[in-house]
């Protein structure tokens, strides 16, 4: 029944999906946190940039962003991100596109956590002479992250599923292999079920684990 799978590297394709998810999640968390800091910054220029970035990027389809990284950055501008092989270039460009897109949603999740921190704590920190970056790093962000583990888990799950868009620029992840198998094999329902089960195995444990973490680290008000 599953003999047709022998000619395909199913585990390898899902491993690429996992790599895309992990690298993009790390990049999105860093850039999204910086964007959130900009959005609550007392500097108008930084607030304007953060607001414009989030409102523009999250309203652009991810497919457009991913295709732009390949056609616009690589083929037009020659940006290769230090890679010398075409497959590696597309892999890194896909991470860049996923990071740019997902960070907008991470920013809003982190910003919602920042808004849960009592204003009195911020005012007390400023009263003892802490600068804005110090207030964020020492007082605000530690509490904000504890309160948004759940929303960030949802963003991570969405990111895992969004990695399928990387197939648009030829990254050899699960969705690209699924399309190839459907074109070559007369097993549409079986192939779709296998890949659906594979993504469930990636996303369901992640959601359950991070949901448990969210309850453990929740800030008691």
DANORLIN-V923984 format. One record per residue. SS is DSSP state (H for helix, E for strand, - for the rest). PHI is phi in whole degrees, -180 to 180 (* if undefined). Layout:
[[SS/PHI] [SS/PHI]]
This chain:
[[-/*] [-/-107] [H/-63] [H/-67] [H/-76] [H/-64] [H/-89] [-/-126] [-/-90] [H/-65] [H/-65] [H/-64] [H/-66] [H/-71] [H/-65] [H/-64] [H/-61] [H/-63] [H/-62] [H/-58] [H/-65] [H/-65] [H/-64] [H/-69] [H/-65] [H/-64] [H/-63] [H/-68] [H/-65] [H/-68] [H/-69] [H/-65] [H/-66] [H/-63] [H/-64] [H/-62] [H/-63] [H/-64] [H/-69] [-/-107] [-/-71] [-/-76] [-/-88] [H/-57] [H/-63] [H/-68] [H/-61] [H/-64] [H/-64] [H/-61] [H/-65] [H/-64] [H/-60] [H/-62] [H/-67] [H/-81] [H/-67] [-/-73] [-/-103] [-/-100] [-/-57] [H/-60] [H/-59] [H/-64] [H/-65] [H/-63] [H/-65] [H/-63] [H/-61] [H/-84] [H/-76] [H/-83] [H/-74] [H/-82] [H/-74] [H/-93] [-/-97] [-/77] [-/-78] [-/-116] [-/57] [-/82] [-/-92] [-/-117] [-/-110] [H/-61] [H/-65] [H/-69] [H/-61] [H/-64] [H/-62] [H/-70] [H/-66] [H/-65] [H/-63] [H/-61] [H/-65] [H/-64] [H/-65] [H/-60] [H/-76] [H/-69] [H/-61] [H/-65] [H/-78] [H/-63] [H/-57] [H/-67] [H/-65] [H/-66] [H/-64] [H/-65] [H/-69] [H/-61] [-/-69] [-/-83] [-/-73] [-/-55] [H/-62] [H/-62] [H/-66] [H/-66] [H/-64] [H/-65] [H/-65] [H/-68] [H/-68] [-/-91] [-/100] [-/-74] [-/-78] [H/-59] [H/-61] [H/-67] [H/-62] [H/-63] [H/-70] [H/-94] [H/-103] [H/-83] [H/-62] [H/-57] [H/-74] [H/-63] [H/-65] [H/-65] [H/-89] [-/-120] [H/-60] [H/-61] [H/-59] [H/-67] [H/-63] [H/-64] [H/-65] [H/-65] [H/-63] [H/-63] [H/-62] [H/-58] [H/-73] [H/-71] [H/-61] [H/-63] [H/-68] [H/-62] [H/-62] [H/-63] [H/-114] [-/85] [-/-72] [-/-81] [-/-100] [H/-62] [H/-65] [H/-67] [H/-65] [H/-60] [H/-63] [H/-63] [H/-67] [H/-65] [H/-70] [H/-99] [-/-121] [-/-94] [-/-135] [H/-58] [H/-65] [H/-65] [H/-63] [H/-61] [H/-65] [H/-62] [H/-73] [H/-63] [H/-64] [H/-62] [H/-70] [H/-63] [H/-65] [H/-83] [H/-90] [H/-64] [H/-61] [H/-61] [H/-64] [H/-66] [H/-66] [H/-70] [H/-65] [H/-66] [H/-62] [H/-59] [H/-70] [H/-72] [H/-104] [-/-58] [-/-78] [-/-85] [-/-98]]
